[in-house]
Amino acid sequence: MGIKEEIIEFCIKNGIDTIGFSECRIFHELNPYFETRKKLGLENEFEEHSVDKRINPFLYMPEGKTIITIAFPYLYSLDFNKKTQFSKYTLGRDYHVVTTEYMEKICKFIEGIGGKAMSFVDSNALPERYIACNSGIGFIGKNNTLITEKYGSYVFLGEIITDLIILPDKPIVQKCGNCERCLEACPTNAIVKGKAGINNDANVCLSYITQKKHIEDSWFEKLNGRLFGCDTCQRACPYNSGIQFSDISGFKPYEYMKNMDVKTLINMDNDLFKDKYKMTSCGWRGKNILKRNAIINAIHSERVKFITVEKDTSPYIRDYYYRLLKFFKL
């Protein structure tokens, strides 16, 4: 059994069945893509602004020879019936923690067979979806998500750079064809026609808006039940029908995330946040972002005042509350 087969077998034994391999190299071909996005003003504050850091894996491991991509499925159900809800990827344990535990095990295995390995989950600026596509994991859809055959686009991605030379897998070409369901479904026209991703505007994507620290009044009605994240384009994608669900226990949704009470969120204190919401994938943005989004959606849908918010100790929350009352003329 070769090194590649050994790594795949180890991953499968540990519950991971979607693994791909690609050459570790500088992605010079992406330079125009990132430069164009920069010139068009399509970057946001969550993106790395240095193009070199986005295309050069040798900045992370100079002796790198192979990049291993691993897809972690997180979807447990396709129930989207609730009007007010969190994005599917936030419902379970923080994915950074869950995936890092798996990645560390795989790195130790690689080191045990004589290689050097360094893992990443949202901890570098490399183009993970592009690398995953080159690794045969899936293809990049028009909505700029990585779409796998088995799990659709409901996957988290992790990368391992190793100094082992491993035969790369074949890239997968885009399979969207003439389908434009994600473009038609996007409520803010963040997805536009053209080469996948290059003209998409993350600055008006509702998933991004729900995570911004400061948002304009014009977004108050457009959140329309979204507490964190969006999922709209994924729900519209035909490749997300008939997919398999996750068996990773760490991603099993918490009951309080599935059956969330908006008023509980609105009145959430630090203790409740630390006990429940901080451990999820939306906890990294802090308590007040979640409270703000809950207030926006509650007032938008119910058109009622919340006396407790007037007494909130956070000037940030009170400011949004009074802006909402003014916007909805309450």
C-alpha atoms as one frame of an Amber mdcrd trajectory, in Angstrom:
protein
   0.000   0.000   0.000   1.366   3.415  -0.985   1.468   6.564   1.167  -1.619
   8.012  -0.508  -3.654   4.875   0.141  -2.445   4.749   3.752  -3.627   8.311
   4.402  -6.986   7.687   2.738  -7.492   4.475   4.717  -6.652   6.261   7.981
  -9.139   9.046   7.193 -11.897   6.576   6.326 -11.295   4.658   9.569 -11.789
   7.949  11.384 -15.071   8.732   9.634 -13.791  10.990   6.839 -14.427   9.777
   3.289 -13.892  12.840   1.081 -10.151  13.424   0.651  -8.181  14.860  -2.268
  -4.557  15.565  -3.156  -2.974  18.337  -5.240   0.490  19.683  -5.917   1.773
  22.339  -3.529   2.624  25.243  -5.804   2.160  28.982  -6.205  -1.206  29.658
  -7.827  -0.019  32.312 -10.265  -3.140  31.850 -12.386  -5.263  33.359  -9.585
  -3.331  36.627  -9.484  -5.587  38.350 -12.062  -8.691  37.072 -10.245  -7.717
  38.583  -6.898  -6.403  41.780  -8.455  -9.686  42.229 -10.357 -11.734  41.755
  -7.181  -9.536  44.296  -5.452  -9.981  46.861  -8.240 -13.751  46.320  -8.332
 -13.980  46.867  -4.555 -15.436  43.400  -4.000 -13.211  42.497  -1.050 -14.438
  42.862   2.525 -12.763  43.103   5.922 -12.816  39.341   6.449 -10.550  38.773
   3.434  -6.754  38.831   3.288  -5.689  41.849   1.206  -2.217  40.528   0.353
  -2.473  38.592  -2.909   0.845  36.848  -2.232  -0.505  35.336   0.994  -3.517
  34.071  -0.939  -1.624  32.283  -3.699   1.657  31.147  -2.128   1.482  28.089
   0.185   5.267  28.154   0.609   4.835  31.121   2.936   3.323  28.590   5.344
   5.580  25.590   4.650   8.639  26.278   2.457   9.304  22.564   1.978   5.701
  21.735   1.023   5.188  19.254  -1.809   1.515  18.223  -1.534  -1.710  19.807
  -0.296  -4.288  17.408   1.114  -7.865  18.692   1.163 -10.464  17.161   3.440
 -14.201  17.884   3.259 -16.233  17.598   6.458 -19.999  17.231   5.880 -22.075
  19.096   8.451 -25.695  18.855   7.341 -28.038  16.814   9.530 -31.354  17.680
   7.877 -32.885  19.749   5.078 -35.586  21.208   7.308 -35.820  24.899   6.413
 -39.384  25.493   7.541 -38.803  27.947  10.376 -39.108  31.608   9.453 -36.412
  32.745  11.878 -33.329  30.568  12.082 -29.580  30.202  12.080 -27.654  28.975
   9.046 -27.208  25.201   8.995 -23.454  25.422   9.513 -23.857  27.117  12.901
 -26.207  24.635  14.585 -23.644  22.302  16.128 -20.325  22.628  17.883 -17.905
  25.240  16.532 -16.568  23.694  13.344 -13.092  25.124  13.904 -12.787  22.981
  17.029 -14.326  19.850  15.530 -12.347  19.860  12.286  -9.069  20.802  13.995
  -9.342  17.694  16.182  -9.599  15.537  13.066  -6.821  17.403  11.267  -4.408
  17.020  14.175  -4.969  13.248  14.180  -4.245  13.066  10.461  -1.110  15.208
  10.840   0.180  12.890  13.580  -0.446   9.921  11.323   1.499  11.570   8.480
   4.366  12.363  10.857   4.277   8.731  11.980   4.928   7.534   8.434   7.866
   9.905   7.989   6.365  13.136   6.712   6.028  16.672   7.937   2.510  18.068
   8.099   0.818  21.368   8.889  -2.982  21.707   9.035  -5.265  24.674   8.427
  -8.950  25.342   9.026  -9.746  29.000   8.340  -6.256  29.815   9.612  -4.645
  30.870   6.358  -5.538  32.957   3.337  -5.093  30.270   0.698  -7.970  29.724
  -1.796  -9.348  26.574  -0.173 -12.208  26.052  -2.619  -9.887  26.374  -5.598
  -7.438  23.947  -4.004 -10.299  21.556  -3.213 -11.401  21.716  -6.845  -7.831
  20.963  -7.988  -7.785  18.059  -5.535 -10.848  16.421  -7.077 -13.043  17.111
  -4.041 -15.716  18.979  -5.995 -16.341  21.929  -8.284 -16.906  25.613  -7.590
 -20.476  26.627  -8.353 -21.712  29.946  -9.665 -22.476  30.954  -6.078 -18.784
  30.377  -5.292 -19.419  27.421  -2.980 -17.510  24.143  -3.280 -19.972  21.462
  -4.362 -19.201  17.797  -3.679 -20.958  14.849  -5.281 -21.883  13.120  -2.023
 -22.650  16.004   0.344 -23.414  18.905  -1.976 -22.067  22.227  -0.743 -22.780
  21.546   2.934 -19.149  20.879   3.815 -16.341  22.529   5.740 -12.881  22.379
   4.194  -9.513  21.787   5.799  -6.054  21.631   4.261  -2.845  19.853   5.209
   0.446  20.861   3.626   3.010  18.071   3.713   6.536  17.562   2.453   5.558
  14.126   1.127   5.333  13.813  -2.642   1.920  12.268  -3.368   0.296  11.684
  -6.741  -2.285  14.476  -7.264  -5.922  13.838  -8.122  -7.601  15.217 -11.224
  -9.402  18.585 -10.921 -13.169  18.681 -11.371 -14.609  21.134 -13.879 -17.704
  23.196 -13.119 -20.978  21.357 -13.718 -23.487  24.202 -13.389 -24.101  24.451
 -17.111 -26.917  26.875 -17.873 -28.461  26.560 -14.411 -28.905  29.916 -12.674
 -31.105  28.954  -9.739 -28.700  30.406  -7.195 -28.629  33.726  -9.076 -32.409
  33.826  -9.207 -32.769  32.918  -5.528 -30.215  35.362  -4.086 -32.256  38.084
  -2.333 -29.631  40.804  -2.824 -28.234  39.938  -6.267 -24.848  39.193  -4.714
 -24.375  36.429  -7.299 -23.983  37.714 -10.830 -23.434  36.223 -14.254 -19.901
  35.601 -15.374 -16.956  33.466 -14.346 -17.741  31.810 -11.001 -17.021  34.142
  -8.139 -15.097  36.869  -9.929 -17.972  39.367  -9.997 -19.886  38.064  -6.984
 -20.178  40.787  -4.366 -19.663  39.408  -0.871 -20.336  42.886   0.516 -24.059
  42.511  -0.161 -24.321  38.795   0.667 -26.772  38.433   3.558 -24.524  35.899
   5.262 -21.866  38.610   5.433 -24.362  41.277   6.495 -25.484  39.187   9.483
 -21.859  39.075  10.641 -20.892  42.720  10.150 -20.408  44.786  13.277 -22.158
  47.813  11.791 -24.967  47.619   9.233 -27.052  50.310   7.586 -30.775  50.729
   8.269 -31.568  49.584   4.737 -30.722  45.999   5.744 -33.281  45.802   8.561
 -36.069  44.390   6.378 -33.799  42.320   4.169 -32.506  40.042   6.933 -36.005
  38.538   6.899 -35.513  35.930   9.636 -31.774  35.371   9.223 -30.015  35.374
  12.587 -26.566  34.359  11.337 -25.712  33.222   7.820 -28.083  32.759   4.911
 -28.202  29.382   3.053 -30.562  30.709   0.338 -28.332  29.952  -2.650 -27.518
  26.513  -1.252 -31.186  25.693  -0.792 -31.821  26.578  -4.444 -28.952  24.478
  -5.828 -30.089  21.215  -7.496 -26.833  19.540  -6.448 -28.008  19.849  -2.835
 -31.009  17.593  -3.359 -30.707  13.895  -2.608 -27.404  14.334  -0.793 -26.159
  12.299   2.154 -26.183  13.734   5.657 -23.280  13.984   8.090 -22.241  11.265
  10.527 -19.860  13.555  12.412 -21.263  13.762  15.935 -19.674  17.148  16.626
 -21.914  18.744  14.012 -25.143  17.361  15.421 -27.374  20.413  16.011 -27.983
  21.576  19.552 -31.686  21.554  20.391 -31.592  25.191  21.509 -30.156  26.158
  18.096 -32.786  24.199  16.150 -35.690  25.361  18.315 -34.404  28.799  19.094
 -36.481  31.375  20.944 -35.929  34.920  19.658 -36.867  36.574  22.942 -34.313
  34.446  24.774 -31.665  35.738  22.381 -32.816  39.316  22.814 -32.478  39.054
  26.601 -29.296  36.971  26.535 -26.688  37.835  29.180 -22.993  36.918  29.264
 -23.591  33.722  31.233 -26.109  32.363  28.726 -23.866  33.323  25.807 -20.829
  31.571  27.288 -22.860  28.524  28.298 -24.534  27.934  24.931 -23.853  30.210
  21.977 -20.120  30.824  22.327 -19.447  27.132  21.605 -21.172  27.303  18.206
 -19.811  28.522  14.871 -21.580  31.865  15.246 -20.157  32.554  18.704 -16.911
  34.047  17.415 -18.689  37.306  16.527 -19.773  37.803  20.114 -23.036  38.182
  22.007 -24.147  41.572  20.731 -24.164  40.607  17.046 -26.588  37.769  17.812
 -28.746  39.992  20.032 -28.828  42.711  17.381 -29.941  40.301  14.657 -32.603
  38.833  16.941 -33.965  42.326  17.708 -33.978  43.249  14.012 -35.898  40.138
  13.016 -38.330  40.262  15.935 -39.301  43.883  15.376 -39.462  43.368  11.613
 -41.770  40.354  11.861 -43.864  41.280  14.910 -43.702  45.083  14.894 -43.568
  45.139  18.694 -41.397  46.987  21.197 -39.229  45.175  23.740 -39.050  47.127
  26.987 -36.071  45.111  28.225 -33.963  46.326  25.311 -34.425  49.918  26.401
 -32.638  48.988  29.622 -29.832  46.987  27.973 -26.405  47.837  29.380 -24.865
  47.912  25.907 -24.984  51.278  24.083 -24.484  49.263  20.876 -27.727  47.330
  21.409 -29.705  50.393  22.510 -28.540  52.313  19.442 -29.808  49.622  17.085
 -33.026  49.304  19.039 -33.911  52.984  18.703 -32.844  53.017  15.067 -35.237
  50.117  14.478 -38.116  51.864  16.226 -37.539  54.905  14.060 -37.153  52.859
  10.861 -40.377  50.897  11.455 -42.152  53.978  12.876 -43.024  52.331  16.195
